[in-house]
Amino acid sequence: MKVYGITTCGSVKKALSFLKARGKVCEFVDLKKVAIEEERLRAWMQKQPLHVIFNTKGTKFKTLGLSKDLDDEAKVQWLLKEQLLFKRPIIECDDGSLVVGSDEALYTKLF
């Protein structure tokens, strides 16, 4: 299982703590240090809709002055340039599924 996020994100910290408490072994991928390649992003988009992956509520979205009316291709290009536009955490599960965002009820059901 891989968890993508940033070390200072509260949602990521909660997810990692939740998973650790349940004995799940996770590899953490820091989005400030590792660039997500287009191939991986497009694979994620097969598992979760882009509007779920692209964070319009975060600080980075606001500081860049982006519009919520961006089309999907523009969102993809922004995600490839600005890693902090990803909604966090992104969890690649061992079964191939993808969980995006912090949702303890969903975590309880899945993990």
ZAMARZA-617373 format. One record per residue: residue number from 1; residue in one letter; x, y, z of N, C-alpha, C, O, CB in turn. Coordinates in steps of 0.05 Angstrom, whole numbers, plus 5000, padded with zeros to 4 digits. Glycine has a CB too. Example, Ala and Ser with C-alpha at 12.3 -4.5 7.8 and 13.67 -1.06 7.14 Angstrom:
2
+-----+----+------+------+------+------+------+------+------+------+------+------+------+------+------+------+------+
|   i | aa |  n_X |  n_Y |  n_Z | ca_X | ca_Y | ca_Z |  c_X |  c_Y |  c_Z |  o_X |  o_Y |  o_Z | cb_X | cb_Y | cb_Z |
+-----+----+------+------+------+------+------+------+------+------+------+------+------+------+------+------+------+
|   1 |  a | 5264 | 4886 | 5156 | 5246 | 4910 | 5156 | 5264 | 4934 | 5156 | 5285 | 4934 | 5169 | 5226 | 4911 | 5181 |
|   2 |  s | 5257 | 4955 | 5142 | 5273 | 4979 | 5143 | 5258 | 5001 | 5157 | 5268 | 5023 | 5161 | 5282 | 4988 | 5114 |
+-----+----+------+------+------+------+------+------+------+------+------+------+------+------+------+------+------+
// end
This chain:
111
+-----+----+------+------+------+------+------+------+------+------+------+------+------+------+------+------+------+
|   i | aa |  n_X |  n_Y |  n_Z | ca_X | ca_Y | ca_Z |  c_X |  c_Y |  c_Z |  o_X |  o_Y |  o_Z | cb_X | cb_Y | cb_Z |
+-----+----+------+------+------+------+------+------+------+------+------+------+------+------+------+------+------+
|   1 |  m | 5017 | 4977 | 5000 | 5000 | 5000 | 5000 | 5018 | 5025 | 5000 | 5038 | 5026 | 5015 | 4981 | 5000 | 5024 |
|   2 |  k | 5010 | 5044 | 4983 | 5025 | 5070 | 4982 | 5006 | 5092 | 4990 | 4983 | 5093 | 4981 | 5038 | 5074 | 4954 |
|   3 |  v | 5017 | 5110 | 5006 | 5002 | 5134 | 5013 | 5017 | 5158 | 5002 | 5041 | 5163 | 5009 | 4998 | 5136 | 5045 |
|   4 |  y | 5004 | 5174 | 4986 | 5015 | 5198 | 4974 | 5005 | 5222 | 4989 | 4981 | 5224 | 4994 | 5009 | 5200 | 4943 |
|   5 |  g | 5023 | 5241 | 4995 | 5014 | 5265 | 5009 | 5038 | 5282 | 5016 | 5059 | 5279 | 5004 | 4998 | 5258 | 5034 |
|   6 |  i | 5034 | 5299 | 5035 | 5056 | 5316 | 5045 | 5057 | 5312 | 5076 | 5036 | 5308 | 5088 | 5053 | 5346 | 5037 |
|   7 |  t | 5080 | 5315 | 5087 | 5084 | 5309 | 5116 | 5070 | 5329 | 5134 | 5064 | 5322 | 5157 | 5113 | 5309 | 5122 |
|   8 |  t | 5064 | 5353 | 5124 | 5051 | 5373 | 5141 | 5021 | 5373 | 5139 | 5008 | 5389 | 5153 | 5062 | 5400 | 5133 |
|   9 |  c | 5009 | 5356 | 5123 | 4980 | 5356 | 5118 | 4966 | 5340 | 5140 | 4973 | 5317 | 5145 | 4974 | 5343 | 5091 |
|  10 |  g | 4947 | 5353 | 5154 | 4932 | 5340 | 5175 | 4917 | 5315 | 5166 | 4917 | 5295 | 5180 | 4913 | 5359 | 5187 |
|  11 |  s | 4905 | 5316 | 5142 | 4890 | 5293 | 5132 | 4909 | 5269 | 5127 | 4901 | 5246 | 5131 | 4876 | 5301 | 5106 |
|  12 |  v | 4933 | 5275 | 5117 | 4952 | 5253 | 5112 | 4961 | 5241 | 5139 | 4963 | 5217 | 5141 | 4977 | 5264 | 5097 |
|  13 |  k | 4967 | 5258 | 5158 | 4975 | 5248 | 5185 | 4954 | 5230 | 5197 | 4960 | 5209 | 5208 | 4981 | 5272 | 5204 |
|  14 |  k | 4928 | 5239 | 5195 | 4906 | 5223 | 5205 | 4904 | 5196 | 5191 | 4901 | 5175 | 5204 | 4880 | 5238 | 5203 |
|  15 |  a | 4907 | 5196 | 5165 | 4905 | 5171 | 5150 | 4928 | 5152 | 5157 | 4923 | 5128 | 5162 | 4906 | 5177 | 5119 |
|  16 |  l | 4952 | 5163 | 5159 | 4975 | 5146 | 5166 | 4971 | 5134 | 5194 | 4977 | 5111 | 5199 | 5001 | 5162 | 5164 |
|  17 |  s | 4962 | 5150 | 5213 | 4957 | 5141 | 5240 | 4936 | 5119 | 5241 | 4939 | 5099 | 5254 | 4949 | 5164 | 5259 |
|  18 |  f | 4915 | 5124 | 5226 | 4893 | 5104 | 5224 | 4903 | 5078 | 5214 | 4898 | 5057 | 5225 | 4870 | 5115 | 5206 |
|  19 |  l | 4918 | 5079 | 5192 | 4928 | 5054 | 5179 | 4948 | 5040 | 5198 | 4947 | 5016 | 5200 | 4941 | 5061 | 5153 |
|  20 |  k | 4966 | 5056 | 5210 | 4986 | 5044 | 5228 | 4972 | 5030 | 5252 | 4980 | 5008 | 5260 | 5005 | 5065 | 5238 |
|  21 |  a | 4951 | 5043 | 5263 | 4937 | 5031 | 5285 | 4924 | 5005 | 5279 | 4918 | 4988 | 5296 | 4916 | 5051 | 5295 |
|  22 |  r | 4918 | 5001 | 5253 | 4906 | 4975 | 5244 | 4926 | 4956 | 5233 | 4919 | 4936 | 5220 | 4885 | 4981 | 5223 |
|  23 |  g | 4952 | 4962 | 5237 | 4973 | 4944 | 5229 | 4979 | 4943 | 5199 | 4991 | 4925 | 5189 | 4966 | 4917 | 5237 |
|  24 |  k | 4970 | 4964 | 5185 | 4975 | 4965 | 5156 | 5003 | 4976 | 5151 | 5010 | 4997 | 5162 | 4953 | 4982 | 5141 |
|  25 |  v | 5017 | 4963 | 5134 | 5044 | 4972 | 5126 | 5041 | 4990 | 5101 | 5030 | 4981 | 5081 | 5063 | 4948 | 5121 |
|  26 |  c | 5051 | 5014 | 5103 | 5048 | 5034 | 5082 | 5075 | 5045 | 5074 | 5093 | 5049 | 5090 | 5029 | 5056 | 5090 |
|  27 |  e | 5078 | 5050 | 5048 | 5100 | 5065 | 5038 | 5090 | 5093 | 5034 | 5070 | 5098 | 5020 | 5112 | 5053 | 5011 |
|  28 |  f | 5104 | 5113 | 5046 | 5096 | 5141 | 5043 | 5111 | 5154 | 5020 | 5135 | 5151 | 5018 | 5100 | 5156 | 5069 |
|  29 |  v | 5096 | 5168 | 5003 | 5108 | 5182 | 4980 | 5102 | 5212 | 4984 | 5079 | 5220 | 4984 | 5097 | 5172 | 4952 |
|  30 |  d | 5123 | 5227 | 4988 | 5120 | 5256 | 4993 | 5117 | 5271 | 4967 | 5135 | 5271 | 4950 | 5145 | 5266 | 5009 |
|  31 |  l | 5094 | 5283 | 4963 | 5089 | 5298 | 4938 | 5106 | 5323 | 4935 | 5106 | 5334 | 4913 | 5059 | 5305 | 4937 |
|  32 |  k | 5119 | 5331 | 4956 | 5138 | 5354 | 4953 | 5164 | 5345 | 4942 | 5180 | 5361 | 4933 | 5142 | 5367 | 4981 |
|  33 |  k | 5169 | 5319 | 4943 | 5195 | 5308 | 4934 | 5194 | 5291 | 4909 | 5213 | 5288 | 4894 | 5208 | 5293 | 4956 |
|  34 |  v | 5170 | 5278 | 4905 | 5167 | 5259 | 4882 | 5146 | 5270 | 4864 | 5123 | 5274 | 4872 | 5160 | 5231 | 4893 |
|  35 |  a | 5153 | 5273 | 4839 | 5134 | 5282 | 4818 | 5117 | 5259 | 4808 | 5128 | 5238 | 4802 | 5149 | 5296 | 4795 |
|  36 |  i | 5091 | 5263 | 4807 | 5073 | 5243 | 4796 | 5075 | 5246 | 4766 | 5070 | 5267 | 4755 | 5044 | 5246 | 4806 |
|  37 |  e | 5080 | 5223 | 4753 | 5083 | 5223 | 4724 | 5055 | 5221 | 4711 | 5036 | 5211 | 4723 | 5101 | 5200 | 4714 |
|  38 |  e | 5053 | 5231 | 4687 | 5027 | 5231 | 4673 | 5015 | 5203 | 4671 | 4991 | 5201 | 4673 | 5031 | 5243 | 4645 |
|  39 |  e | 5031 | 5183 | 4666 | 5021 | 5156 | 4664 | 5007 | 5147 | 4689 | 4985 | 5135 | 4688 | 5044 | 5137 | 4657 |
|  40 |  r | 5019 | 5153 | 4712 | 5007 | 5146 | 4738 | 4981 | 5162 | 4742 | 4961 | 5151 | 4751 | 5027 | 5151 | 4761 |
|  41 |  l | 4982 | 5188 | 4736 | 4958 | 5204 | 4739 | 4935 | 5194 | 4722 | 4912 | 5192 | 4732 | 4964 | 5234 | 4732 |
|  42 |  r | 4941 | 5187 | 4698 | 4920 | 5177 | 4680 | 4909 | 5150 | 4690 | 4885 | 5144 | 4687 | 4930 | 5174 | 4651 |
|  43 |  a | 4926 | 5133 | 4701 | 4917 | 5108 | 4713 | 4899 | 5113 | 4737 | 4879 | 5100 | 4740 | 4942 | 5091 | 4722 |
|  44 |  w | 4906 | 5133 | 4753 | 4889 | 5140 | 4776 | 4862 | 5150 | 4766 | 4841 | 5144 | 4778 | 4902 | 5162 | 4793 |
|  45 |  m | 4862 | 5164 | 4744 | 4837 | 5175 | 4733 | 4818 | 5153 | 4723 | 4794 | 5157 | 4719 | 4842 | 5194 | 4710 |
|  46 |  q | 4829 | 5129 | 4718 | 4812 | 5106 | 4711 | 4798 | 5095 | 4736 | 4778 | 5080 | 4733 | 4830 | 5084 | 4698 |
|  47 |  k | 4809 | 5101 | 4759 | 4798 | 5090 | 4784 | 4781 | 5111 | 4800 | 4763 | 5103 | 4815 | 4821 | 5081 | 4802 |
|  48 |  q | 4787 | 5136 | 4797 | 4773 | 5157 | 4811 | 4769 | 5181 | 4791 | 4787 | 5186 | 4775 | 4788 | 5167 | 4837 |
|  49 |  p | 4746 | 5194 | 4792 | 4742 | 5217 | 4774 | 4762 | 5239 | 4780 | 4770 | 5243 | 4803 | 4713 | 5227 | 4776 |
|  50 |  l | 4769 | 5254 | 4759 | 4788 | 5276 | 4763 | 4778 | 5297 | 4783 | 4795 | 5308 | 4798 | 4793 | 5290 | 4736 |
|  51 |  h | 4753 | 5302 | 4784 | 4743 | 5322 | 4804 | 4748 | 5313 | 4833 | 4748 | 5329 | 4851 | 4713 | 5327 | 4799 |
|  52 |  v | 4752 | 5287 | 4837 | 4758 | 5277 | 4864 | 4788 | 5280 | 4869 | 4796 | 5286 | 4892 | 4750 | 5247 | 4866 |
|  53 |  i | 4805 | 5276 | 4849 | 4834 | 5278 | 4852 | 4844 | 5307 | 4853 | 4863 | 5312 | 4868 | 4847 | 5264 | 4828 |
|  54 |  f | 4831 | 5325 | 4839 | 4840 | 5353 | 4837 | 4827 | 5369 | 4860 | 4803 | 5370 | 4862 | 4831 | 5365 | 4810 |
|  55 |  n | 4844 | 5381 | 4877 | 4835 | 5395 | 4901 | 4830 | 5424 | 4895 | 4848 | 5440 | 4890 | 4856 | 5392 | 4923 |
|  56 |  t | 4804 | 5432 | 4895 | 4797 | 5460 | 4890 | 4793 | 5475 | 4916 | 4787 | 5499 | 4916 | 4771 | 5461 | 4874 |
|  57 |  k | 4797 | 5461 | 4939 | 4792 | 5474 | 4965 | 4818 | 5481 | 4980 | 4817 | 5494 | 5001 | 4775 | 5457 | 4982 |
|  58 |  g | 4840 | 5473 | 4969 | 4866 | 5477 | 4983 | 4878 | 5504 | 4978 | 4870 | 5519 | 4961 | 4885 | 5456 | 4974 |
|  59 |  t | 4898 | 5509 | 4994 | 4913 | 5535 | 4993 | 4926 | 5539 | 4965 | 4924 | 5561 | 4954 | 4934 | 5536 | 5014 |
|  60 |  k | 4938 | 5518 | 4954 | 4952 | 5521 | 4929 | 4933 | 5530 | 4907 | 4940 | 5547 | 4890 | 4966 | 5494 | 4921 |
|  61 |  f | 4909 | 5518 | 4906 | 4889 | 5525 | 4886 | 4882 | 5555 | 4888 | 4881 | 5569 | 4868 | 4863 | 5508 | 4888 |
|  62 |  k | 4879 | 5564 | 4912 | 4871 | 5592 | 4917 | 4894 | 5611 | 4911 | 4890 | 5632 | 4899 | 4863 | 5596 | 4946 |
|  63 |  t | 4919 | 5604 | 4919 | 4941 | 5622 | 4914 | 4948 | 5624 | 4884 | 4959 | 5644 | 4875 | 4966 | 5613 | 4929 |
|  64 |  l | 4942 | 5603 | 4869 | 4947 | 5604 | 4840 | 4925 | 5619 | 4825 | 4927 | 5626 | 4802 | 4949 | 5576 | 4829 |
|  65 |  g | 4903 | 5625 | 4839 | 4881 | 5639 | 4827 | 4867 | 5624 | 4805 | 4857 | 5636 | 4786 | 4891 | 5665 | 4816 |
|  66 |  l | 4866 | 5597 | 4808 | 4853 | 5581 | 4787 | 4823 | 5582 | 4788 | 4811 | 5587 | 4809 | 4863 | 5552 | 4790 |
|  67 |  s | 4811 | 5577 | 4766 | 4782 | 5577 | 4763 | 4771 | 5548 | 4767 | 4784 | 5529 | 4759 | 4773 | 5588 | 4736 |
|  68 |  k | 4748 | 5546 | 4780 | 4736 | 5520 | 4783 | 4724 | 5510 | 4757 | 4715 | 5487 | 4755 | 4713 | 5521 | 4805 |
|  69 |  d | 4725 | 5527 | 4737 | 4714 | 5520 | 4710 | 4735 | 5508 | 4692 | 4730 | 5504 | 4668 | 4702 | 5544 | 4697 |
|  70 |  l | 4759 | 5501 | 4702 | 4780 | 5489 | 4686 | 4769 | 5463 | 4673 | 4755 | 5448 | 4686 | 4805 | 5483 | 4702 |
|  71 |  d | 4776 | 5459 | 4648 | 4769 | 5433 | 4636 | 4788 | 5411 | 4646 | 4809 | 5417 | 4658 | 4769 | 5435 | 4605 |
|  72 |  d | 4781 | 5386 | 4640 | 4797 | 5364 | 4651 | 4826 | 5364 | 4642 | 4844 | 5358 | 4658 | 4784 | 5338 | 4643 |
|  73 |  e | 4830 | 5371 | 4617 | 4858 | 5370 | 4607 | 4875 | 5392 | 4621 | 4898 | 5388 | 4627 | 4859 | 5374 | 4577 |
|  74 |  a | 4863 | 5415 | 4626 | 4877 | 5436 | 4640 | 4883 | 5427 | 4669 | 4904 | 5433 | 4680 | 4860 | 5462 | 4641 |
|  75 |  k | 4864 | 5413 | 4681 | 4869 | 5403 | 4709 | 4892 | 5383 | 4709 | 4909 | 5384 | 4727 | 4843 | 5389 | 4719 |
|  76 |  v | 4893 | 5366 | 4689 | 4915 | 5346 | 4687 | 4941 | 5361 | 4685 | 4960 | 5354 | 4699 | 4911 | 5328 | 4662 |
|  77 |  q | 4943 | 5381 | 4667 | 4968 | 5396 | 4664 | 4976 | 5410 | 4689 | 4999 | 5411 | 4696 | 4965 | 5416 | 4641 |
|  78 |  w | 4956 | 5422 | 4704 | 4963 | 5435 | 4729 | 4973 | 5415 | 4750 | 4992 | 5420 | 4764 | 4938 | 5449 | 4740 |
|  79 |  l | 4960 | 5391 | 4751 | 4969 | 5371 | 4770 | 4998 | 5362 | 4765 | 5013 | 5357 | 4783 | 4950 | 5347 | 4769 |
|  80 |  l | 5005 | 5360 | 4739 | 5032 | 5352 | 4732 | 5052 | 5373 | 4739 | 5076 | 5367 | 4744 | 5033 | 5346 | 4702 |
|  81 |  k | 5044 | 5399 | 4740 | 5062 | 5421 | 4747 | 5062 | 5427 | 4777 | 5083 | 5434 | 4788 | 5053 | 5446 | 4732 |
|  82 |  e | 5039 | 5424 | 4790 | 5036 | 5432 | 4818 | 5026 | 5409 | 4834 | 5002 | 5404 | 4836 | 5018 | 5456 | 4820 |
|  83 |  q | 5044 | 5394 | 4846 | 5037 | 5370 | 4862 | 5018 | 5376 | 4885 | 5003 | 5358 | 4893 | 5062 | 5357 | 4873 |
|  84 |  l | 5018 | 5400 | 4895 | 5001 | 5406 | 4918 | 4972 | 5411 | 4910 | 4955 | 5417 | 4927 | 5012 | 5431 | 4932 |
|  85 |  l | 4965 | 5408 | 4884 | 4937 | 5409 | 4875 | 4923 | 5382 | 4878 | 4899 | 5380 | 4874 | 4936 | 5419 | 4846 |
|  86 |  f | 4938 | 5361 | 4885 | 4926 | 5335 | 4889 | 4911 | 5336 | 4916 | 4921 | 5346 | 4936 | 4947 | 5312 | 4889 |
|  87 |  k | 4887 | 5325 | 4916 | 4872 | 5321 | 4941 | 4888 | 5300 | 4956 | 4896 | 5280 | 4945 | 4842 | 5313 | 4936 |
|  88 |  r | 4890 | 5304 | 4982 | 4906 | 5286 | 4998 | 4890 | 5274 | 5021 | 4870 | 5286 | 5030 | 4931 | 5300 | 5009 |
|  89 |  p | 4898 | 5250 | 5030 | 4918 | 5232 | 5018 | 4907 | 5217 | 4994 | 4882 | 5215 | 4990 | 4928 | 5213 | 5039 |
|  90 |  i | 4925 | 5207 | 4978 | 4918 | 5188 | 4957 | 4930 | 5161 | 4966 | 4954 | 5159 | 4970 | 4928 | 5197 | 4928 |
|  91 |  i | 4912 | 5141 | 4968 | 4921 | 5115 | 4977 | 4918 | 5094 | 4955 | 4896 | 5089 | 4946 | 4906 | 5106 | 5003 |
|  92 |  e | 4940 | 5083 | 4946 | 4940 | 5061 | 4927 | 4939 | 5036 | 4944 | 4958 | 5028 | 4957 | 4966 | 5061 | 4908 |
|  93 |  c | 4916 | 5022 | 4942 | 4912 | 4998 | 4958 | 4924 | 4974 | 4945 | 4928 | 4973 | 4921 | 4882 | 4993 | 4963 |
|  94 |  d | 4931 | 4954 | 4961 | 4943 | 4929 | 4951 | 4925 | 4915 | 4930 | 4935 | 4900 | 4913 | 4950 | 4911 | 4973 |
|  95 |  d | 4899 | 4919 | 4932 | 4881 | 4906 | 4913 | 4878 | 4921 | 4887 | 4862 | 4913 | 4870 | 4853 | 4902 | 4926 |
|  96 |  g | 4893 | 4943 | 4884 | 4892 | 4959 | 4859 | 4872 | 4982 | 4860 | 4872 | 4999 | 4842 | 4884 | 4941 | 4837 |
|  97 |  s | 4856 | 4984 | 4881 | 4838 | 5006 | 4883 | 4852 | 5032 | 4893 | 4875 | 5031 | 4902 | 4815 | 4999 | 4903 |
|  98 |  l | 4838 | 5054 | 4890 | 4849 | 5080 | 4897 | 4829 | 5095 | 4915 | 4806 | 5097 | 4909 | 4855 | 5097 | 4872 |
|  99 |  v | 4839 | 5104 | 4938 | 4823 | 5119 | 4957 | 4835 | 5147 | 4958 | 4859 | 5151 | 4961 | 4822 | 5106 | 4985 |
| 100 |  v | 4818 | 5168 | 4954 | 4827 | 5195 | 4954 | 4812 | 5211 | 4975 | 4788 | 5211 | 4977 | 4823 | 5208 | 4926 |
| 101 |  g | 4828 | 5226 | 4991 | 4817 | 5243 | 5012 | 4815 | 5229 | 5039 | 4820 | 5205 | 5041 | 4789 | 5252 | 5003 |
| 102 |  s | 4807 | 5244 | 5058 | 4806 | 5235 | 5086 | 4777 | 5229 | 5092 | 4760 | 5247 | 5093 | 4818 | 5255 | 5106 |
| 103 |  d | 4771 | 5203 | 5097 | 4744 | 5195 | 5104 | 4746 | 5171 | 5123 | 4748 | 5148 | 5114 | 4728 | 5187 | 5078 |
| 104 |  e | 4745 | 5177 | 5149 | 4749 | 5155 | 5168 | 4728 | 5133 | 5166 | 4734 | 5110 | 5171 | 4749 | 5167 | 5196 |
| 105 |  a | 4703 | 5140 | 5160 | 4682 | 5120 | 5157 | 4689 | 5101 | 5134 | 4686 | 5077 | 5137 | 4654 | 5133 | 5152 |
| 106 |  l | 4699 | 5112 | 5112 | 4707 | 5095 | 5090 | 4731 | 5079 | 5097 | 4733 | 5055 | 5090 | 4713 | 5113 | 5065 |
| 107 |  y | 4750 | 5091 | 5111 | 4774 | 5076 | 5119 | 4766 | 5052 | 5137 | 4777 | 5030 | 5134 | 4794 | 5095 | 5135 |
| 108 |  t | 4748 | 5057 | 5155 | 4739 | 5035 | 5173 | 4726 | 5013 | 5157 | 4731 | 4989 | 5163 | 4718 | 5046 | 5193 |
| 109 |  k | 4711 | 5019 | 5137 | 4699 | 4999 | 5120 | 4719 | 4984 | 5104 | 4717 | 4959 | 5101 | 4678 | 5012 | 5102 |
| 110 |  l | 4739 | 4998 | 5093 | 4759 | 4985 | 5075 | 4782 | 4972 | 5089 | 4792 | 4951 | 5080 | 4769 | 5006 | 5056 |
| 111 |  f | 4791 | 4984 | 5111 | 4815 | 4974 | 5124 | 4810 | 4962 | 5151 | 4828 | 4953 | 5165 | 4835 | 4996 | 5126 |
+-----+----+------+------+------+------+------+------+------+------+------+------+------+------+------+------+------+
// end
